[in-house]
Amino acid sequence: PTEVIKVHVDAIDNSSKKITYEVLDGPILQWYTPFRVTLESLEIADGSAVKWTLQYEKKDGTIGEPGCYAGLLPNINHAVSAYLLSNTPK
């Protein structure tokens, strides 16, 4: 199933190449609030890597970890990488 969420940019740190988004609306807020996602670009020997950090608070103790949402991050990495590679000046 498809879920639509509304986010806003919570913070941008150009020096450390980080951007943090906060979910404002969507089904995920039924279980976790707040829910923030931080994307950090890291330089490594053979290029770059991405570090994702999820910040959330469970609404109650019966809620599990947000594994299904964390599982989407590799797909997002792949899509962003493909976009950047196809839009890199040659």
C-alpha positions in Angstrom: 0.0 0.0 0.0 1.0 3.6 -0.7 1.2 6.1 2.1 1.5 9.8 1.6 3.2 12.0 4.2 3.7 15.7 4.5 7.2 16.8 5.7 9.1 20.0 6.2 12.7 20.7 6.4 13.5 21.0 10.0 17.2 21.8 9.7 20.0 22.2 7.1 23.7 22.1 8.1 25.8 22.8 5.0 29.1 22.4 6.8 28.3 18.8 7.9 26.2 18.1 4.8 23.1 17.2 6.9 19.4 17.8 6.3 16.6 16.9 8.8 13.0 16.5 7.8 10.1 16.3 10.2 6.8 14.5 9.4 3.9 16.9 9.7 1.1 14.7 8.6 0.5 11.1 7.6 -0.3 7.6 8.8 3.1 7.2 10.5 2.0 9.8 13.1 -0.6 7.3 14.4 2.3 5.4 16.0 5.2 7.8 16.4 5.4 11.4 17.2 7.5 13.2 16.6 9.1 11.4 13.6 12.2 13.0 12.1 14.6 11.7 9.4 18.2 13.0 9.0 20.2 12.5 5.9 23.9 13.0 6.1 26.4 12.8 3.2 29.7 11.3 4.1 32.9 11.4 2.0 34.7 8.0 1.9 37.8 6.8 0.1 36.1 5.8 -3.2 33.2 8.3 -3.3 30.5 9.0 -0.8 28.0 7.3 1.5 24.7 8.3 3.1 23.9 8.0 6.8 20.3 7.9 7.7 19.1 8.7 11.3 15.5 8.2 12.4 14.3 10.0 15.5 10.9 9.1 16.8 9.0 8.5 20.0 6.5 5.6 20.2 3.0 6.8 21.2 2.8 3.8 23.6 4.7 0.7 24.7 2.8 -1.6 22.5 4.2 0.0 19.3 7.1 -1.8 17.6 10.1 -0.3 15.9 9.4 1.5 12.5 11.2 -1.2 10.5 8.9 -0.9 7.5 9.8 2.7 7.2 13.5 2.1 7.7 13.3 -0.5 5.0 12.5 2.1 2.4 15.8 4.0 2.9 17.8 1.8 0.5 15.2 2.4 -2.2 15.4 6.2 -1.6 19.3 5.9 -1.7 19.1 4.2 -5.1 16.6 6.7 -6.5 18.7 9.7 -5.4 21.9 8.1 -6.6 20.3 7.4 -10.1 19.0 11.0 -10.2 22.4 12.5 -9.3 24.3 10.4 -11.7 21.9 11.3 -14.6 22.1 15.0 -13.8 25.9 15.3 -13.3 27.6 17.6 -15.8 29.9 15.6 -18.1 
